[in-house]
Amino acid sequence: MSTVRKERKAMNIGDVIKSKRQNKNMTQAELAEKLNVTPQAVSRWEMGVSYPDIAMIPLISEVLWVSADELLGIRPSYKREVQEGQESEKNADLVLNQSQVDSIFDYVPFPVSGESKKVLVVDDADFMRTILEEVLTHRGHTVLQARDGKECLSVLREKTVDVCLLDINMPGMDGLEVLRRIKTEHPGLKVVMLSAMAQESNVRKALQLGADAFVVKPFQAECVMERIG
């Protein structure tokens, strides 16, 4: 495992919040006041006991002067790596926002059914799986987790789920290859890509491989709920 990957795995959102808070000589109470939460909540984030709601990411980014990518454990080099894979820098892939992604998928919003579903969350970031589990269980869904593509496929061979939330950038098998295998082995399964890797080529490839929707990180909880259906 590379040094970069080790650092990424070790640095969760609570570590980033604590580091940036201390760099700004800010106490937990001072940060809590700016975020309109309790000091105990900040303490739990920094200890890794709980995680901030995904909807708070923009405010935390603003208060601590840190990018959402860094908070969510997304390596700054990702965009550069994607660009290096293109024919030229001039034609480098653009990172799309949610509206642009929805346009490619011809997404039409429908009212959330409210029906309880069994959802498999596939992401190599522990804190992201935890955040998604909290969001989903709060809405009455049952959640299973997988850390990577191999574990995802193993779970699907043993369990029946209604929806798979699938990240793209994961160690070993990337999410697009996992998507291809899911649609081969479980063609009727609804798959929603949930990733910061929203380069146009990735989005179109996901659509081509059979993804039902694509949610861009950082995301709003309602955005995920609507696409689960």
Salt bridges, closest charged atoms under 4 A:
GLU46 OE2 - ARG21 NE 2.62
GLU70 OE2 - LYS20 NZ 3.53
GLU81 OE2 - ARG75 NH1 3.37
ASP102 OD2 - ARG227 NH2 2.80
ASP123 OD2 - LYS217 NZ 2.54
ASP124 OD2 - ARG8 NH1 2.94
ASP126 OD1 - ARG129 NH2 2.81
GLU151 OE1 - ARG147 NH1 3.47
ASP167 OD1 - LYS217 NZ 3.62
GLU177 OE2 - ARG180 NH2 2.66
GLU177 OE2 - ARG181 NE 2.87
GLU185 OE2 - ARG157 NH2 3.08
GLU185 OE1 - HIS186 NE2 3.86
GLU200 OE2 - ARG204 NE 2.83
ASP212 OD2 - LYS183 NZ 3.34
GLU222 OE2 - ARG139 NH2 2.70
GLU226 OE1 - ARG227 NH1 3.53
